[in-house]
């Protein structure tokens, strides 16, 4: 039973447990007056072989790793007869590493759990009948059967059947969405009361939900600027610690000091001066914040972005699809104008284009096929319809062979939480950047409480506007036609279709909840404060323990406990941001 449990542990945890067991057994034998050398050797080997390996590999790359310093200190303690103290250093250091590994695994698991939504098996339909296969084995163009109440196993297109699908895990929509032939569905979403035949359009590794997980894993692998700075000075500092340790050892010996207490003081100094806690001060809070944000529907692409979110000074909003639902409705249009516009817009991804096509279908207008479709973000779409060149531009105004034939009037509904979100961001002086006309823009701005409005902007104009607002501007857009401005902003946040937004933004609001934007800024600020608190805590412990060792007599066990205890405390402190209460 015990071996099975150990087998399922993280390697760092397993070796820490084994090392601790050896240490406790050795301590018991030693207290009983028996020979404990081989048990201590087991403790040293179990807890020290991995740090020694990592330290030697780093040394081969001309990098001095703190792991190597700890092992050298433990061996040095054993060499002068302080086998118990060296063993204590080994198990505390191994336990600290295990805690860090658990923290990293917990952060990753909180996001990778999304992949479980897609399920492990699906029912694939073939010419011979139905067969149950692994989800990962599905290929593009395979057709799968999704029964009522089952989770959809792949991104695809419905080819037969009708149902309603709960897409909250991907889009954040609160109500199930009707699905029938021709509609897109996503892996991990929940089928309702009908059966669906779905043709796979993306491989398992390329589904929206898999890309979300991959993005967050990549975010966890990045390093914030603070961490990069810490690692930069760590190398020089570690070399300084080694030189100071050698000076503390050989200096007193040159003046006739005793070997044993001199070596003990030098080893203690090397232990307490090592920057383990400083190195761990930065990433646990930021990674925990990324995981917490992900659980609440905000995907932050990197630790750098999480750090930058808290430094935002201005917030700019796009209008359509961001402050509004992005589902405009046609309220006035001539049938012929609408029919031609719908033909030209049929292949468009833009919300206005989809609204025009939907309106034409509702009126049962005969929409012809279009050729040579092209779209210019912020300008319009162009296509050949029935041998004529149709251009649907801003307004939307419809032109046929460069002659204006009419306009289409649309309206869009404000998101329910738009006003509250803007109010919560009042300190950032929100501004509205939109390609819409002045009147429509000011109407929406007045409803949400924005006074700074910049209307009639093309995509390149939005880039200029973002740069004019300052160096630390957050732009919140729909991720479709705001890509240049999102890239130009200090932080670009996309609200809308996740599959498009993943490629263009620094962070993605998956559930279309604007209220998460002030919350993630607040979370970033907490993470930054926690990083500074950790650095201060780590620095205080190091300075205090070093002064104690230099100016007094610091017992090696107390030095070990103080150093490793501060390292563990810093790591655990960063995990506080995984709690639900950290998100407000």
Buried (B, 14 or more C-beta within 10 A) or exposed (E): EEEEEEEEBBEBBBBBBBBBBBBBBBBEBBEEEEEBEEBBBBBBBBBBEBBBEBBEEBEEEEBBBBBBBBBBBBBBBBEBEBBBBBBBBBBBBBBBBBBBBBBBBBBBEBBBEBBEBBBEEBBBBEEEEEEEBEBBEBEEEBBBBBEEEBBBBBBBBBEBBBBBBBBBBBBBBEEBBEBEEEBBBBBBBBBBEBBBBBBBBBBBEBBBBBBBBBBBEEBBEBBBEBBEEBBEEBBEBBEEBBEBBEEBBEEBBEEEBEEEEBBBBBBBBBBBBBBBBBBBBBBBBBBBBBBBBBBBBBBBBBBBBBBBBBBBBBBBBBBBBBBBBBEBEBEEBBEEBBBBBBBBBBBBEBBBBBBBBBBBEEEEBEBBEBEEBEBEBBBBBBBBBEEEBBBBBBBBBBBBEEEEBBBBEBEBEBBEBBBBBBEBBEEBBBBBBBBBEEEBBBBBBEBBBBEEBBBEBBBEBBBBBBEEBEEBBBBBBBBBBBBBBBBBBBBBBBBBBBBBBBEBBBBBBBBBBBBBBBBBBBBBBBBBEBBBBBBEBBBEBBEBBBEBBBEEEBEBBBBBBBBBBBBBBBBBBBBBBBEEEBBE
